[in-house]
Amino acid sequence: MEYIRYTVPAGRAAEFEAAYGRAAVPLGKAPQCLDYELSTCVDEPDHYILRIVWTSAQGHLEGFRKSERFREFFAEIQPYVTDIEEMRHYERVLHKTEPTLFEWAGGEEAFSRLTEVFYGHVRKDDVVGPLFAHMDPGHPKYVAMWLGEVFGGPDRYTTERGGYPHMLAQHLGKGITEAQRRRWVSLLMDAADEVGLPDDPEFRAAFASYIEWGTRLALANSQPGATPPTRAPVPRWGWGVAPPYQPSA
């Protein structure tokens, strides 16, 4: 996490906030930026803190800082650089904990069981089966690694399989149809029921949200002439698509 602390005179506050509203557009589009938040101090309104969550400090300094997105971002906030009091990277030491989706689902074993059952159905399906006619025997295991990392587990797909660029390569030029995408989603949801993944609304809403998001990207990236970004982090999915998670008593 990067924290940038500003002291902005009251007479410049409105233009400062407007400048960051514009700067947030290229910042939010940068693949290295996972989240950002600009806050003003309740007790001393001329104090502001910008918090940016980066994929890593290197992703910020070597990726974002050398990109066109940074130039667009900096053009908006440059007049306020002299108002900066601190600009540093931090790592979390202590925070309120809640289970990740990976942990709630049952961890690595649960996702391995899910993909084994799922691809057993895929192989026999008339609609989506042809896409996997020459499937690597290890494919279910690799998809379990991907899903595990997406839902907050260890970064095995990144370290062992090449991360996003490798996953992207599996879809380029495949010409996936909407009917195939929908059948893939339907079979996966059936498999989730079959293997007993948690069925509480909060987990299933978050799980289904990623599956819809990911399969729609895969469909778009598979079309002839598609030119998706070739480098990006593996997405990390949390509970936020449903009301805030409340652990049961």
C-alpha positions, 0 to 999 in steps of 0.5 A: 500500500502506498500512502501519500499525505497532503496538506492543501490550503482550504482555498485550493481544496475544491480544485484539488479534489476535482484534479484527483477526480480526473486523475483517478481515471487513468489510475483506475485503468492501470493494471498495477492498481488494485484499489485507491481511496482519497480521504480528508481529515475530519479534524483538520480538513486541509489534510488529505491521505491518498491510499493506493493498493498496488500489485507490488512496489515494483509494479508501481515503480517499474510498471505504472511509473513508466506507463502512459497512464502515469503521465496522464495521472501526473498531468492532473496532480502535478500542481499539488506535488509541493503539498505532499508531506509523505509518500511511502509504501507500507505492508500490512502488519495487523488487520481485522480478519475474515476468511477468504473465499478460498478458505470458506470454500474449503481450500485447495482440496475443495477446488481440486474436487470441483474441477475434477467433477466439472471437467468430467461433465465437460468432456461428455457435453455436446455444446462445450465438450468440443472445446476440450477435445484435446485437453491436457490431462492436468487441465482440471488441476491447473484451473483449480490452481487459477480459481484458488489464487483468484479467490484468495489462496496461494499464488500457485498459478502465477508462480508455477503456470505463468499467471495471467499471460498463460491463462490468456493464451489458452483462450486466444483464437478459440472462437468461444460462442455465447452458448458455450460460455453459458453451458460452461457456467451452468456445468460449473454451478452444477458441479459446485452443488455436486461437490458440496461447495458452501451454498450460503448466499454470500459465498455463492454470489461472490463465486458466481460474480467472478465466473460471469466476469471471467467467462465473459472476458474469456469469450471476448478474448477468444474472438478473431482479431481480439487484442486484449492486454497481454500482461495483467495480474491474476484478479483477486476476488472477495466478498464485496459483491454481496452485503458485508460478510457477517460470520455466524455466531 
